[in-house]
């Protein structure tokens, strides 16, 4: 069993998309190429106030994934059929980061996933990850009616972990979310490359290389 040599951190929280999966910039680029649409189409739709609202409502559980499919497809000019599955086709597991999560948990560090969820029907992006078997806690925004960067969802996951903010690390690919966590006293770590993140986490937690 791995052991930690740094007792400062006893909690470790991971974002899901782009942290426990492949980098989302690449996922989006591959999606656009498969769809035959120009690079940047997805992000323009996402930046549109209508696109922002669709994501916000989906993450809060106020609309279904199918409703998101229809609305966001219209913004991009693509077919709506099972759009979420097509979009996330290449969101494969980030195995190096998942390995650190298992190593940290084995060392006695409490671990959690904190995800702004994108629905689970008709496509479940969490299927195949065994999140409940890998992590101590799993908090999906739609199940609680609150989403990052709202401080309430960070307090919720801290309460579930039973770890004070100053003893916790939070890994996310969104600077906005990281800033929100930092304001509560949680140590933030920006995730852009899984190899770099895995190495940095082992350094910060005092975990051995595997």
C-alpha positions as CSV (number, residue, x, y, z in Angstrom):
1,X,0.0,0.0,0.0
2,X,1.3,3.5,-0.9
3,X,1.9,5.9,1.9
4,X,1.8,9.7,1.9
5,X,4.7,11.7,3.4
6,X,2.9,15.0,3.4
7,X,0.2,15.2,6.1
8,X,-0.9,18.6,4.9
9,X,-3.5,17.2,2.4
10,X,-6.1,14.7,3.5
11,X,-8.6,15.4,0.8
12,X,-8.4,15.4,-3.0
13,X,-11.2,16.5,-5.3
14,X,-11.2,16.0,-9.1
15,X,-13.3,17.6,-11.8
16,X,-14.4,15.0,-14.3
17,X,-14.5,16.4,-17.9
18,X,-10.9,17.3,-19.0
19,X,-9.3,16.0,-15.8
20,X,-10.4,12.4,-15.5
21,X,-10.9,12.3,-19.3
22,X,-8.8,13.4,-22.2
23,X,-8.3,17.2,-22.6
24,X,-11.5,18.7,-23.7
25,X,-9.9,21.0,-26.3
26,X,-8.8,17.9,-28.2
27,X,-12.2,16.2,-27.6
28,X,-13.9,19.2,-29.2
29,X,-11.5,19.4,-32.1
30,X,-12.0,15.7,-32.9
31,X,-15.8,16.2,-32.7
32,X,-15.7,19.1,-35.2
33,X,-13.6,17.2,-37.6
34,X,-15.9,14.2,-37.5
35,X,-18.9,16.4,-38.0
36,X,-17.3,18.2,-40.9
37,X,-17.7,21.7,-39.3
38,X,-15.1,24.4,-38.9
39,X,-12.8,24.4,-35.9
40,X,-14.1,26.8,-33.4
41,X,-17.8,26.1,-34.1
42,X,-18.4,24.4,-30.8
43,X,-16.7,27.1,-28.7
44,X,-18.6,29.9,-30.5
45,X,-21.8,28.1,-29.7
46,X,-20.7,27.6,-26.1
47,X,-19.8,31.3,-25.8
48,X,-23.2,32.4,-27.2
49,X,-25.5,33.4,-24.3
50,X,-28.0,30.8,-25.5
51,X,-25.3,28.1,-25.4
52,X,-24.2,29.2,-21.9
53,X,-27.8,29.0,-20.7
54,X,-28.3,25.6,-22.2
55,X,-25.2,24.3,-20.4
56,X,-26.3,26.0,-17.1
57,X,-29.7,24.5,-17.2
58,X,-28.4,21.0,-18.1
59,X,-25.8,21.1,-15.3
60,X,-28.5,22.1,-12.8
61,X,-30.9,19.4,-14.0
62,X,-33.4,21.9,-15.3
63,X,-33.5,20.5,-18.8
64,X,-32.9,17.0,-20.2
65,X,-29.9,16.0,-22.2
66,X,-32.2,15.5,-25.2
67,X,-33.4,19.1,-24.8
68,X,-29.7,20.2,-24.7
69,X,-29.0,18.1,-27.8
70,X,-31.7,19.9,-29.8
71,X,-30.9,23.4,-28.6
72,X,-27.1,23.2,-28.9
73,X,-27.3,21.4,-32.3
74,X,-29.3,24.3,-33.6
75,X,-26.6,26.8,-32.5
76,X,-23.9,24.7,-34.4
77,X,-26.0,23.8,-37.4
78,X,-25.6,20.0,-36.9
79,X,-28.1,17.2,-36.4
80,X,-29.4,16.8,-32.8
81,X,-29.6,13.0,-32.7
82,X,-27.6,11.9,-29.6
83,X,-25.4,15.0,-29.9
84,X,-23.9,14.5,-26.4
85,X,-22.6,11.1,-27.4
86,X,-21.1,12.4,-30.6
87,X,-19.5,15.4,-28.8
88,X,-17.9,13.3,-26.1
89,X,-16.9,10.4,-28.3
90,X,-13.2,10.9,-27.5
91,X,-13.5,11.7,-23.8
92,X,-11.6,8.6,-22.9
93,X,-10.3,8.0,-19.4
94,X,-7.2,9.8,-18.3
95,X,-5.6,6.7,-16.9
96,X,-2.5,8.4,-15.3
97,X,-4.7,10.7,-13.3
98,X,-7.1,7.9,-12.3
99,X,-4.1,5.9,-11.2
100,X,-3.0,8.7,-8.8
101,X,-6.6,8.9,-7.5
102,X,-6.5,5.2,-6.6
103,X,-3.0,5.6,-5.1
104,X,-4.0,8.6,-3.0
105,X,-7.1,6.8,-1.7
106,X,-5.0,3.7,-0.8
107,X,-2.7,6.1,1.2
108,X,-5.6,7.2,3.3
109,X,-6.5,10.4,1.4
110,X,-10.2,11.0,1.0
111,X,-11.1,11.4,-2.7
112,X,-14.0,12.8,-4.6
113,X,-15.3,13.7,-8.0
114,X,-17.1,17.0,-8.4
115,X,-18.6,17.3,-11.8
116,X,-20.9,19.8,-13.5
117,X,-22.9,17.0,-15.0
118,X,-24.1,16.7,-18.6
119,X,-27.0,14.3,-18.0
120,X,-27.0,10.5,-18.0
121,X,-29.8,9.8,-20.6
122,X,-29.8,8.9,-23.4
123,X,-25.9,9.0,-23.1
124,X,-24.1,8.5,-19.9
125,X,-20.6,10.0,-20.0
126,X,-19.7,8.5,-16.6
127,X,-20.4,4.9,-17.7
128,X,-17.3,2.7,-17.7
129,X,-15.4,4.9,-15.2
130,X,-16.6,3.1,-12.0
131,X,-16.5,6.4,-10.1
132,X,-18.3,5.0,-7.0
133,X,-15.8,2.2,-6.8
134,X,-12.7,4.4,-7.3
135,X,-13.6,7.5,-5.2
136,X,-15.0,8.0,-1.7
137,X,-17.6,10.5,-2.9
138,X,-19.2,11.5,-6.2
139,X,-21.0,14.8,-6.5
140,X,-22.8,15.5,-9.7
141,X,-24.3,19.0,-10.0
142,X,-27.7,18.0,-11.5
143,X,-28.4,15.7,-8.5
144,X,-28.0,18.7,-6.1
145,X,-29.3,21.6,-8.1
146,X,-26.1,23.6,-7.7
147,X,-23.1,23.8,-10.0
148,X,-19.5,25.1,-10.0
149,X,-18.3,27.8,-9.4
150,X,-21.1,28.2,-6.7
151,X,-19.4,28.0,-3.3
152,X,-22.2,25.8,-2.1
153,X,-21.2,22.8,-4.1
154,X,-17.6,23.0,-2.8
155,X,-18.9,23.1,0.7
156,X,-21.1,20.1,0.0
157,X,-18.3,18.0,-1.2
158,X,-16.1,19.1,1.7
159,X,-18.8,18.1,4.1
160,X,-19.2,14.7,2.4
161,X,-15.5,14.1,2.6
162,X,-15.2,15.3,6.2
163,X,-12.1,17.3,5.3
164,X,-11.5,21.0,6.0
165,X,-10.9,23.2,3.0
166,X,-7.3,24.0,4.0
167,X,-6.4,20.3,3.9
168,X,-7.9,19.7,0.5
169,X,-6.6,19.8,-3.1
170,X,-8.9,20.5,-6.1
171,X,-8.0,19.6,-9.6
172,X,-9.9,21.3,-12.5
173,X,-9.3,22.6,-16.0
174,X,-11.3,25.7,-15.4
175,X,-9.6,28.7,-13.9
176,X,-13.0,30.1,-12.8
177,X,-13.7,27.0,-10.8
178,X,-10.2,26.9,-9.3
179,X,-10.5,30.5,-8.2
180,X,-13.8,29.8,-6.5
181,X,-12.3,26.8,-4.7
182,X,-9.2,28.9,-3.7
183,X,-11.5,31.6,-2.2
184,X,-12.8,28.9,0.2
185,X,-9.2,28.0,1.2
186,X,-8.9,24.9,-1.0
187,X,-5.5,24.5,-2.8
188,X,-6.1,24.6,-6.6
189,X,-4.3,22.7,-9.3
190,X,-4.9,23.5,-13.0
191,X,-5.2,20.4,-15.2
192,X,-4.2,20.7,-18.8
193,X,-2.0,17.6,-19.4
194,X,-2.7,14.3,-17.6
195,X,1.0,13.4,-17.4
196,X,1.9,16.7,-15.8
197,X,-1.0,16.6,-13.4
198,X,-0.2,13.1,-12.3
199,X,3.4,14.0,-11.6
200,X,2.5,17.2,-9.8
201,X,-0.1,15.4,-7.6
202,X,2.4,12.8,-6.5
203,X,4.9,15.6,-5.6
204,X,2.3,17.5,-3.6
205,X,0.9,14.5,-1.8
206,X,4.3,12.8,-1.3
207,X,3.2,9.7,-3.2
208,X,5.8,7.4,-4.8
209,X,6.1,7.1,-8.6
210,X,4.5,3.9,-9.9
